[in-house]
Amino acid sequence: MKSILQTEKECYLCQSKVWLEEHHIFPGNPGRKISERNGFKVYLCHYCHNEPPFGVHFNRENMDKLKADCQRKYEETHSHNEFMKLIGRNYL
């Protein structure tokens, strides 16, 4: 998996190393393809990914944290306008 946010294979939110799943930070179509091409992905343990109440698919605060972290990292090497052209929304 190519990720702009991670080099280690561990849960991005809790650092667990078990039951890891790949998460595309910007879901849906075309978000998933954009995430795939640009490394907008992280590993999450199953609980931080798909279990209520804290899993990112159930918890807006955790989902928005990933999106903001991703935008911040992307804008270290790209312009804000480039991010906006890709995603169309500012998370910072």
All heavy atoms as an XYZ file, in Angstrom:
778
protein
N       0.846     -1.184      0.000
C       0.000      0.000      0.000
C       0.887      1.241      0.000
O       1.816      1.341      0.787
C      -0.893      0.006      1.243
C      -1.751      1.250      1.324
S      -2.722      1.408      2.834
C      -1.527      2.032      3.969
N       0.572      2.173     -0.851
C       1.260      3.458     -0.884
C       0.434      4.459     -0.073
O      -0.752      4.631     -0.319
C       1.387      3.913     -2.341
C       2.027      5.269     -2.516
C       2.030      5.669     -3.996
C       1.289      6.977     -4.125
N       1.037      7.410     -5.462
N       1.068      5.087      0.912
C       0.381      6.066      1.753
C       1.282      7.278      1.960
O       2.469      7.116      2.242
C       0.046      5.457      3.113
O      -0.434      6.450      4.014
N       0.707      8.466      1.851
C       1.500      9.661      2.143
C       1.578      9.912      3.643
O       2.380     10.724      4.084
C       0.981     10.914      1.399
C      -0.398     11.339      1.878
C       1.003     10.691     -0.106
C      -0.850     12.703      1.373
N       0.774      9.202      4.428
C       0.734      9.424      5.870
C       1.468      8.364      6.685
O       1.781      8.604      7.847
C      -0.719      9.491      6.359
C      -1.510     10.715      5.923
C      -2.970     10.576      6.336
C      -0.911     11.976      6.510
N       1.717      7.199      6.114
C       2.288      6.099      6.892
C       3.442      5.426      6.176
O       3.424      5.285      4.955
C       1.233      5.013      7.135
C       0.215      5.342      8.162
C      -0.724      4.179      8.381
O      -1.393      3.738      7.463
N      -0.774      3.689      9.609
N       4.394      4.994      6.984
C       5.437      4.107      6.485
C       5.388      2.774      7.223
O       5.852      1.775      6.709
C       6.847      4.732      6.656
O       7.044      5.057      8.028
C       6.996      5.975      5.795
N       4.822      2.765      8.415
C       4.703      1.554      9.227
C       3.338      0.912      9.014
O       2.336      1.609      8.822
C       4.867      1.882     10.713
C       6.201      2.499     11.062
C       7.359      1.551     10.835
O       7.226      0.357     11.181
O       8.384      2.000     10.303
N       3.302     -0.409      9.073
C       2.034     -1.125      8.963
C       1.434     -1.277     10.356
O       1.687     -2.248     11.073
C       2.232     -2.483      8.299
C       0.921     -3.139      7.928
C       1.113     -4.384      7.093
C      -0.244     -4.957      6.720
N      -0.113     -6.136      5.867
N       0.671     -0.237     10.742
C      -0.019     -0.213     12.028
C      -1.219      0.706     11.902
O      -1.301      1.514     10.977
C       0.917      0.284     13.134
C       1.353      1.721     12.969
C       2.350      2.181     14.023
O       2.959      1.342     14.705
O       2.510      3.405     14.145
N      -2.142      0.572     12.830
C      -3.332      1.422     12.799
C      -2.913      2.879     12.958
O      -2.210      3.235     13.909
C      -4.295      1.019     13.908
S      -5.789      2.048     13.960
N      -3.359      3.703     12.044
C      -3.012      5.122     12.067
C      -3.541      5.815     13.322
O      -2.918      6.746     13.828
C      -3.561      5.811     10.811
C      -3.167      7.247     10.691
C      -1.888      7.598     10.274
C      -4.063      8.271     10.994
C      -1.511      8.931     10.159
C      -3.699      9.595     10.887
C      -2.421      9.924     10.465
O      -2.042     11.248     10.356
N      -4.669      5.355     13.844
C      -5.288      6.028     14.987
C      -4.848      5.477     16.337
O      -4.667      6.246     17.277
C      -6.811      5.969     14.867
C      -7.398      6.717     13.668
C      -8.906      6.489     13.570
C      -7.085      8.198     13.746
N      -4.680      4.163     16.463
C      -4.369      3.596     17.789
C      -3.042      2.835     17.834
O      -2.665      2.335     18.886
C      -5.506      2.711     18.275
S      -5.592      1.093     17.467
N      -2.378      2.713     16.699
C      -1.080      2.049     16.559
C      -1.117      0.532     16.778
O      -0.069     -0.100     16.908
C       0.007      2.680     17.470
C       0.424      4.077     17.048
C      -0.641      5.123     17.342
O      -1.135      5.222     18.458
N      -1.017      5.879     16.333
N      -2.300     -0.058     16.809
C      -2.392     -1.516     16.885
C      -1.763     -2.124     15.633
O      -1.778     -1.522     14.560
C      -3.862     -1.938     16.981
O      -3.981     -3.339     16.873
N      -1.243     -3.316     15.773
C      -0.640     -4.018     14.639
C      -1.454     -5.255     14.242
O      -1.007     -6.064     13.434
C       0.802     -4.399     14.966
C       1.703     -3.177     15.134
C       3.132     -3.569     15.362
C       4.086     -2.459     15.658
N       3.900     -1.177     15.122
N      -2.635     -5.403     14.799
C      -3.466     -6.574     14.504
C      -4.768     -6.175     13.806
O      -5.282     -5.075     13.993
C      -3.781     -7.388     15.776
C      -2.499     -7.940     16.390
C      -4.531     -6.567     16.803
N      -5.271     -7.117     13.004
C      -6.536     -6.986     12.282
C      -6.592     -5.677     11.494
O      -7.535     -4.909     11.597
C      -7.708     -7.110     13.236
C      -8.987     -7.548     12.600
C      -9.217     -7.798     11.269
C     -10.241     -7.762     13.245
N     -10.521     -8.166     11.064
C     -11.171     -8.154     12.275
C     -10.654     -7.673     14.554
C     -12.493     -8.444     12.562
C     -11.968     -7.958     14.855
C     -12.884     -8.342     13.868
N      -5.560     -5.432     10.697
C      -5.450     -4.187      9.934
C      -6.223     -4.252      8.630
O      -6.268     -5.292      7.967
C      -3.975     -3.865      9.652
C      -3.115     -3.625     10.882
C      -1.661     -3.439     10.479
C      -3.608     -2.430     11.683
N      -6.813     -3.119      8.286
C      -7.565     -2.980      7.046
C      -7.128     -1.689      6.360
O      -6.812     -0.702      7.023
C      -9.070     -2.927      7.351
C      -9.551     -4.163      8.070
C     -10.954     -4.062      8.642
O     -11.553     -2.968      8.635
O     -11.455     -5.103      9.099
N      -7.116     -1.715      5.048
C      -6.749     -0.535      4.272
C      -7.958      0.392      4.175
O      -9.059     -0.057      3.864
C      -6.302     -0.984      2.884
C      -5.738      0.116      2.030
C      -5.265     -0.416      0.690
O      -4.137     -0.926      0.631
O      -6.041     -0.348     -0.270
N      -7.741      1.670      4.451
C      -8.828      2.653      4.394
C      -8.486      3.745      3.393
O      -7.420      4.350      3.463
C      -9.051      3.274      5.777
C     -10.041      4.389      5.766
N     -11.381      4.192      5.536
C      -9.882      5.724      5.928
C     -12.009      5.362      5.570
N     -11.115      6.306      5.805
N      -9.380      3.973      2.435
C      -9.251      5.084      1.501
C      -9.845      6.312      2.185
O     -11.020      6.315      2.549
C      -9.998      4.789      0.201
C      -9.382      3.679     -0.590
N      -9.585      2.352     -0.286
C      -8.553      3.713     -1.651
C      -8.908      1.607     -1.148
N      -8.273      2.408     -1.994
N      -9.046      7.345      2.345
C      -9.462      8.512      3.127
C     -10.618      9.250      2.468
O     -11.508      9.759      3.144
C      -8.250      9.430      3.393
C      -7.254      8.677      4.294
C      -8.682     10.752      4.036
C      -5.927      9.369      4.503
N     -10.610      9.301      1.148
C     -11.713      9.942      0.422
C     -12.477      8.846     -0.314
O     -12.020      8.333     -1.327
C     -11.170     11.019     -0.528
C     -10.440     12.099      0.217
C      -9.061     12.081      0.312
C     -11.130     13.113      0.860
C      -8.382     13.054      1.021
C     -10.459     14.095      1.578
C      -9.085     14.054      1.655
N     -13.640      8.462      0.208
C     -14.374      7.312     -0.325
C     -15.236      7.662     -1.533
O     -15.315      8.812     -1.957
C     -15.252      6.909      0.866
C     -15.529      8.197      1.556
C     -14.264      9.013      1.393
N     -15.921      6.659     -2.012
C     -16.864      6.849     -3.102
C     -16.168      7.006     -4.439
O     -14.977      6.763     -4.573
N     -16.943      7.422     -5.410
C     -16.407      7.615     -6.750
C     -16.538      9.084     -7.092
O     -17.638      9.616     -6.999
C     -17.196      6.751     -7.744
C     -16.502      6.600     -9.064
O     -15.355      6.980     -9.203
N     -17.212      6.033    -10.012
N     -15.487      9.800     -7.405
C     -14.149      9.350     -7.758
C     -13.160      9.346     -6.597
O     -11.965      9.125     -6.804
C     -13.713     10.356     -8.816
C     -14.326     11.643     -8.345
C     -15.656     11.235     -7.732
N     -13.613      9.605     -5.357
C     -12.712      9.715     -4.213
C     -11.799      8.527     -4.009
O     -10.620      8.678     -3.698
N     -12.335      7.337     -4.203
C     -11.526      6.128     -4.009
C     -10.378      6.070     -5.024
O      -9.247      5.745     -4.675
C     -12.420      4.899     -4.114
C     -11.730      3.615     -3.756
C     -12.753      2.454     -3.816
N     -12.115      1.214     -3.488
C     -12.005      0.712     -2.266
N     -12.504      1.367     -1.244
N     -11.407     -0.436     -2.059
N     -10.669      6.396     -6.274
C      -9.622      6.389     -7.310
C      -8.584      7.474     -7.043
O      -7.384      7.252     -7.215
C     -10.241      6.573     -8.694
C     -11.008      5.366     -9.163
C     -11.629      5.595    -10.524
C     -12.464      4.380    -10.904
N     -13.164      4.565    -12.159
N      -9.025      8.634     -6.613
C      -8.105      9.723     -6.267
C      -7.224      9.295     -5.096
O      -6.013      9.514     -5.104
C      -8.885     11.011     -5.949
C      -9.536     11.560     -7.215
C      -7.972     12.058     -5.319
C     -10.566     12.655     -6.974
N      -7.837      8.667     -4.094
C      -7.083      8.182     -2.932
C      -6.042      7.154     -3.360
O      -4.895      7.188     -2.902
C      -8.027      7.566     -1.903
O      -8.839      8.550     -1.299
N      -6.431      6.254     -4.227
C      -5.529      5.202     -4.700
C      -4.332      5.806     -5.442
O      -3.186      5.459     -5.187
C      -6.306      4.245     -5.613
C      -5.637      2.937     -5.883
C      -5.547      2.025     -4.678
O      -6.518      1.894     -3.909
O      -4.458      1.434     -4.517
N      -4.601      6.723     -6.359
C      -3.530      7.335     -7.173
C      -2.565      8.183     -6.362
O      -1.390      8.262     -6.680
C      -4.141      8.212     -8.271
C      -4.527      7.491     -9.521
C      -4.778      8.440    -10.668
N      -5.744      9.475    -10.373
C      -7.055      9.379    -10.576
N      -7.567      8.279    -11.089
N      -7.861     10.375    -10.278
N      -3.062      8.842     -5.312
C      -2.262      9.817     -4.581
C      -1.773      9.346     -3.220
O      -1.122     10.097     -2.503
C      -3.052     11.117     -4.427
C      -3.269     11.799     -5.752
O      -2.364     12.447     -6.265
N      -4.444     11.630     -6.336
N      -2.074      8.116     -2.856
C      -1.627      7.595     -1.562
C      -2.418      8.144     -0.389
O      -1.915      8.220      0.729
N      -3.675      8.499     -0.643
C      -4.543      9.003      0.424
C      -5.193      7.805      1.113
O      -6.409      7.625      1.115
C      -5.614      9.936     -0.129
C      -5.105     11.186     -0.807
C      -5.954     11.929     -1.611
C      -3.802     11.631     -0.645
C      -5.516     13.088     -2.229
C      -3.358     12.791     -1.269
C      -4.217     13.521     -2.072
N      -4.359      6.960      1.704
C      -4.818      5.732      2.357
C      -4.039      5.543      3.651
O      -2.909      6.005      3.776
C      -4.570      4.517      1.460
C      -5.236      4.600      0.110
C      -5.101      3.326     -0.684
C      -3.679      3.070     -1.108
N      -3.551      1.868     -1.958
N      -4.648      4.857      4.580
C      -3.981      4.488      5.824
C      -4.428      3.089      6.218
O      -5.468      2.606      5.771
C      -4.302      5.457      6.995
C      -3.683      6.820      6.772
C      -5.793      5.562      7.250
N      -3.620      2.460      7.066
C      -4.051      1.236      7.720
C      -4.808      1.626      8.977
O      -4.404      2.535      9.712
C      -2.855      0.379      8.131
C      -2.213     -0.358      6.992
C      -0.936     -0.029      6.572
C      -2.879     -1.392      6.339
C      -0.334     -0.707      5.525
C      -2.291     -2.077      5.290
C      -1.023     -1.727      4.897
O      -0.421     -2.404      3.852
N      -5.915      0.941      9.203
C      -6.682      1.084     10.440
C      -6.981     -0.312     10.956
O      -7.238     -1.228     10.165
C      -8.004      1.818     10.189
C      -7.926      3.265      9.723
C      -9.316      3.775      9.362
C      -7.283      4.149     10.771
N      -6.955     -0.477     12.279
C      -7.416     -1.750     12.828
C      -8.924     -1.822     12.588
O      -9.576     -0.808     12.337
C      -7.069     -1.877     14.312
S      -8.060     -0.836     15.403
N      -9.456     -3.014     12.661
C     -10.887     -3.181     12.387
C     -11.752     -2.281     13.268
O     -12.732     -1.709     12.808
C     -11.285     -4.649     12.564
C     -12.734     -4.879     12.311
N     -13.267     -4.905     11.038
C     -13.773     -5.051     13.167
C     -14.576     -5.093     11.120
N     -14.905     -5.192     12.392
N     -11.376     -2.133     14.525
C     -12.188     -1.339     15.449
C     -12.178      0.141     15.080
O     -13.211      0.806     15.146
C     -11.716     -1.553     16.890
C     -11.852     -2.990     17.290
C     -10.735     -3.817     17.347
C     -13.100     -3.545     17.558
C     -10.857     -5.163     17.675
C     -13.233     -4.883     17.892
C     -12.115     -5.686     17.937
O     -12.248     -7.009     18.250
N     -11.027      0.665     14.684
C     -10.934      2.087     14.289
C     -11.487      2.319     12.887
O     -11.746      3.453     12.501
C      -9.479      2.563     14.354
S      -8.834      2.697     16.042
N     -11.691      1.235     12.142
C     -12.185      1.348     10.775
C     -13.701      1.157     10.695
O     -14.402      2.040     10.205
C     -11.473      0.309      9.896
C     -11.742      0.457      8.437
N     -11.819     -0.627      7.595
C     -11.936      1.544      7.658
C     -12.043     -0.213      6.366
N     -12.126      1.112      6.376
N     -14.195      0.033     11.196
C     -15.577     -0.341     10.899
C     -16.459     -0.682     12.090
O     -17.460     -1.365     11.925
C     -15.570     -1.558      9.956
C     -15.599     -1.134      8.509
O     -16.302     -0.218      8.149
N     -14.817     -1.806      7.691
N     -16.097     -0.238     13.279
C     -16.931     -0.544     14.439
C     -17.387      0.740     15.131
O     -16.582      1.627     15.387
C     -16.159     -1.403     15.453
C     -15.859     -2.808     14.975
C     -17.095     -3.681     14.826
O     -18.078     -3.503     15.576
O     -17.071     -4.546     13.928
N     -18.684      0.850     15.416
C     -19.147      2.006     16.176
C     -18.655      1.916     17.619
O     -18.394      0.805     18.085
C     -20.675      1.897     16.107
C     -20.985      0.535     15.589
C     -19.736     -0.051     15.012
N     -18.490      2.986     18.332
C     -18.786      4.357     17.906
C     -17.573      5.109     17.337
O     -17.739      6.213     16.844
C     -19.237      5.019     19.214
C     -18.377      4.357     20.254
C     -18.213      2.924     19.777
N     -16.360      4.516     17.408
C     -15.167      5.279     17.032
C     -14.650      4.991     15.634
O     -13.822      5.733     15.120
C     -14.050      5.066     18.065
C     -14.434      5.515     19.434
C     -14.657      4.603     20.445
C     -14.611      6.865     19.707
C     -15.046      5.024     21.713
C     -14.994      7.296     20.966
C     -15.217      6.375     21.976
N     -15.089      3.908     15.013
C     -14.643      3.583     13.661
C     -14.949      4.727     12.705
O     -16.004      5.359     12.796
N     -14.036      4.997     11.796
C     -14.176      6.186     10.936
C     -15.438      6.161     10.081
O     -15.934      7.221      9.695
C     -12.929      6.416     10.047
C     -11.709      6.721     10.886
C     -12.678      5.251      9.114
N     -15.994      4.991      9.808
C     -17.227      4.940      9.025
C     -18.465      5.265      9.867
O     -19.572      5.362      9.331
C     -17.369      3.580      8.340
C     -16.380      3.379      7.245
N     -16.443      4.054      6.045
C     -15.259      2.620      7.183
C     -15.423      3.696      5.280
N     -14.684      2.832      5.951
N     -18.251      5.464     11.171
C     -19.349      5.821     12.080
C     -19.071      7.110     12.840
O     -19.964      7.634     13.492
C     -19.574      4.694     13.102
C     -19.951      3.395     12.470
C     -18.982      2.459     12.144
C     -21.275      3.110     12.165
C     -19.311      1.262     11.546
C     -21.625      1.916     11.568
C     -20.638      0.992     11.251
N     -17.857      7.603     12.786
C     -17.436      8.717     13.631
C     -16.897      9.856     12.772
O     -15.789      9.784     12.254
C     -16.357      8.207     14.602
C     -15.956      9.221     15.629
O     -15.467     10.286     15.291
N     -16.128      8.878     16.889
N     -17.684     10.899     12.636
C     -17.333     12.025     11.767
C     -16.051     12.727     12.221
O     -15.241     13.145     11.400
C     -18.508     13.025     11.741
C     -18.315     14.225     10.874
C     -18.286     13.787      9.406
N     -18.151     14.921      8.535
C     -19.102     15.339      7.730
N     -20.273     14.731      7.689
N     -18.888     16.365      6.946
N     -15.846     12.840     13.524
C     -14.650     13.500     14.052
C     -13.371     12.759     13.619
O     -12.403     13.381     13.179
C     -14.731     13.583     15.571
C     -13.592     14.346     16.202
C     -13.754     14.446     17.718
O     -14.896     14.627     18.188
O     -12.725     14.346     18.410
N     -13.388     11.437     13.736
C     -12.221     10.653     13.316
C     -12.030     10.698     11.799
O     -10.903     10.781     11.312
C     -12.333      9.209     13.806
C     -12.024      9.090     15.276
O     -11.415      9.970     15.873
N     -12.455      7.985     15.878
N     -13.129     10.657     11.046
C     -13.040     10.743      9.582
C     -12.463     12.096      9.172
O     -11.572     12.173      8.322
C     -14.425     10.550      8.962
C     -14.432     10.711      7.451
S     -13.563      9.421      6.548
C     -14.849      8.203      6.455
N     -12.946     13.173      9.779
C     -12.447     14.510      9.440
C     -10.988     14.691      9.850
O     -10.241     15.401      9.177
C     -13.325     15.591     10.066
C     -14.675     15.718      9.365
O     -14.842     15.159      8.254
O     -15.568     16.376      9.932
N     -10.564     14.042     10.931
C      -9.153     14.098     11.336
C      -8.268     13.496     10.251
O      -7.242     14.070      9.885
C      -8.937     13.363     12.661
C      -7.457     13.290     13.062
C      -7.202     12.262     14.125
C      -5.772     12.050     14.508
N      -4.724     12.694     13.819
N      -8.664     12.334      9.716
C      -7.891     11.712      8.641
C      -7.821     12.619      7.416
O      -6.766     12.768      6.796
C      -8.504     10.369      8.247
C      -8.396      9.228      9.230
C      -9.077      7.984      8.672
C      -6.956      8.929      9.565
N      -8.934     13.217      7.062
C      -8.971     14.095      5.885
C      -8.095     15.326      6.090
O      -7.366     15.731      5.181
C     -10.412     14.476      5.567
C     -11.196     13.289      5.035
C     -12.649     13.630      4.801
C     -13.387     12.408      4.247
N     -14.812     12.668      4.063
N      -8.136     15.918      7.281
C      -7.304     17.091      7.571
C      -5.822     16.715      7.581
O      -4.981     17.435      7.016
C      -7.711     17.709      8.904
N      -5.483     15.586      8.201
C      -4.085     15.126      8.228
C      -3.585     14.881      6.811
O      -2.450     15.230      6.464
C      -3.936     13.849      9.056
C      -4.091     14.078     10.550
O      -4.209     15.244     10.985
O      -4.103     13.062     11.278
N      -4.421     14.286      5.998
C      -4.058     13.996      4.615
C      -3.834     15.296      3.836
O      -2.841     15.439      3.119
C      -5.154     13.161      3.960
S      -4.775     12.670      2.272
N      -4.740     16.230      3.978
C      -4.593     17.513      3.281
C      -3.323     18.234      3.720
O      -2.564     18.735      2.894
C      -5.808     18.404      3.521
C      -5.690     19.753      2.818
C      -6.900     20.639      2.997
O      -7.945     20.198      3.468
N      -6.770     21.897      2.619
N      -3.093     18.261      5.018
C      -1.901     18.923      5.556
C      -0.623     18.322      4.967
O       0.277     19.028      4.523
C      -1.917     18.801      7.084
C      -1.026     19.769      7.811
C      -1.250     19.712      9.332
N      -2.559     20.239      9.706
C      -3.580     19.510     10.179
N      -3.463     18.211     10.346
N      -4.713     20.071     10.506
N      -0.566     16.986      4.928
C       0.611     16.294      4.398
C       0.761     16.544      2.894
O       1.867     16.816      2.408
C       0.501     14.791      4.689
C       1.708     14.006      4.288
C       2.896     14.375      5.156
C       4.056     13.443      4.914
N       5.228     13.814      5.697
N      -0.313     16.466      2.155
C      -0.275     16.686      0.705
C       0.210     18.097      0.393
O       1.018     18.304     -0.517
C      -1.667     16.459      0.104
C      -1.716     16.578     -1.396
C      -1.312     15.523     -2.215
C      -2.188     17.731     -2.004
C      -1.367     15.623     -3.592
C      -2.242     17.843     -3.386
C      -1.830     16.781     -4.177
O      -1.882     16.887     -5.550
N      -0.248     19.066      1.172
C       0.113     20.463      0.921
C       1.536     20.799      1.363
O       2.003     21.902      1.121
C      -0.914     21.401      1.546
C      -2.246     21.341      0.809
C      -3.306     22.295      1.346
O      -3.003     23.100      2.250
O      -4.446     22.214      0.852
N       2.253     19.849      1.957
C       3.681     20.049      2.220
C       4.474     20.033      0.914
O       5.542     20.633      0.826
C       4.223     18.958      3.150
C       3.776     19.094      4.581
C       4.301     17.968      5.465
O       5.130     17.143      4.991
O       3.873     17.899      6.628
N       3.961     19.332     -0.088
C       4.673     19.205     -1.364
C       3.860     19.670     -2.566
O       4.358     19.638     -3.692
C       5.104     17.737     -1.594
O       3.951     16.906     -1.523
C       6.137     17.305     -0.546
N       2.626     20.076     -2.326
C       1.740     20.556     -3.389
C       1.032     21.818     -2.892
O       0.994     22.077     -1.694
C       0.686     19.507     -3.748
C       1.253     18.241     -4.285
N       1.818     17.266     -3.478
C       1.357     17.782     -5.547
C       2.228     16.259     -4.230
N       1.966     16.554     -5.491
N       0.439     22.527     -3.800
C      -0.269     23.752     -3.411
C      -1.670     23.424     -2.881
O      -2.225     22.352     -3.140
C      -0.387     24.700     -4.606
O      -1.337     24.200     -5.538
N      -2.211     24.388     -2.176
C      -3.594     24.276     -1.700
C      -4.541     24.151     -2.899
O      -5.486     23.364     -2.869
C      -3.953     25.487     -0.835
C      -5.375     25.504     -0.390
N      -5.861     24.622      0.552
C      -6.424     26.273     -0.781
C      -7.160     24.855      0.734
N      -7.514     25.847     -0.064
N      -4.276     24.915     -3.937
C      -5.129     24.857     -5.135
C      -5.115     23.474     -5.775
O      -6.149     23.013     -6.274
C      -4.709     25.919     -6.150
C      -5.150     27.302     -5.729
O      -6.075     27.456     -4.923
N      -4.499     28.315     -6.250
N      -3.962     22.804     -5.765
C      -3.885     21.452     -6.318
C      -4.765     20.496     -5.514
O      -5.466     19.651     -6.084
C      -2.440     20.950     -6.337
C      -1.581     21.606     -7.395
C      -0.140     21.167     -7.299
O       0.531     21.553     -6.311
O       0.305     20.432     -8.199
N      -4.736     20.641     -4.186
C      -5.585     19.798     -3.348
C      -7.054     20.084     -3.639
O      -7.865     19.157     -3.786
C      -5.291     20.005     -1.856
C      -6.122     19.117     -0.969
C      -5.739     17.812     -0.737
C      -7.294     19.582     -0.390
C      -6.504     16.967      0.059
C      -8.067     18.761      0.417
C      -7.677     17.448      0.637
N      -7.394     21.330     -3.741
C      -8.788     21.710     -4.000
C      -9.263     21.185     -5.356
O     -10.420     20.764     -5.489
C      -8.964     23.226     -3.911
C      -8.768     23.778     -2.506
S      -9.869     23.050     -1.271
C     -11.437     23.738     -1.804
N      -8.396     21.166     -6.344
C      -8.779     20.613     -7.655
C      -9.043     19.112     -7.565
O      -9.930     18.593     -8.233
C      -7.681     20.882     -8.688
C      -7.683     22.301     -9.207
C      -6.591     22.507    -10.245
C      -6.521     23.965    -10.624
N      -5.405     24.230    -11.548
N      -8.273     18.433     -6.734
C      -8.455     16.991     -6.563
C      -9.705     16.663     -5.766
O     -10.503     15.819     -6.155
C      -7.257     16.382     -5.835
C      -6.029     16.000     -6.609
C      -4.940     15.501     -5.655
C      -6.342     14.952     -7.642
N      -9.860     17.306     -4.606
C     -10.888     16.910     -3.622
C     -12.098     17.849     -3.620
O     -13.207     17.418     -3.386
C     -10.251     16.831     -2.203
C      -9.099     15.822     -2.201
C     -11.296     16.482     -1.157
C      -9.484     14.404     -2.621
N     -11.869     19.127     -3.869
C     -12.995     20.056     -3.941
C     -13.512     20.568     -2.616
O     -14.533     21.245     -2.566
N     -12.808     20.249     -1.529
C     -13.240     20.710     -0.207
C     -12.027     20.884      0.683
O     -11.098     20.078      0.652
C     -14.187     19.697      0.411
C     -14.741     20.141      1.745
C     -15.856     19.265      2.223
N     -16.176     19.640      3.590
C     -16.842     18.892      4.427
N     -17.303     17.727      4.048
N     -17.071     19.298      5.645
N     -12.048     21.948      1.486
C     -10.965     22.240      2.421
C     -11.285     21.633      3.787
O     -12.378     21.859      4.320
C     -10.792     23.763      2.534
C      -9.638     24.152      3.408
O      -8.741     23.367      3.674
N      -9.666     25.378      3.864
N     -10.360     20.858      4.339
C     -10.570     20.208      5.645
C      -9.749     20.838      6.754
O      -9.782     20.367      7.882
C     -10.265     18.710      5.553
C     -11.303     17.994      4.718
C     -11.106     17.779      3.367
C     -12.494     17.574      5.281
C     -12.067     17.148      2.594
C     -13.467     16.943      4.527
C     -13.243     16.739      3.188
O     -14.197     16.118      2.418
N      -8.994     21.893      6.428
C      -8.159     22.539      7.445
C      -8.872     23.729      8.084
O      -9.716     24.338      7.521
C      -6.835     22.981      6.838
C      -5.998     21.854      6.247
C      -4.718     22.415      5.660
C      -5.677     20.812      7.307
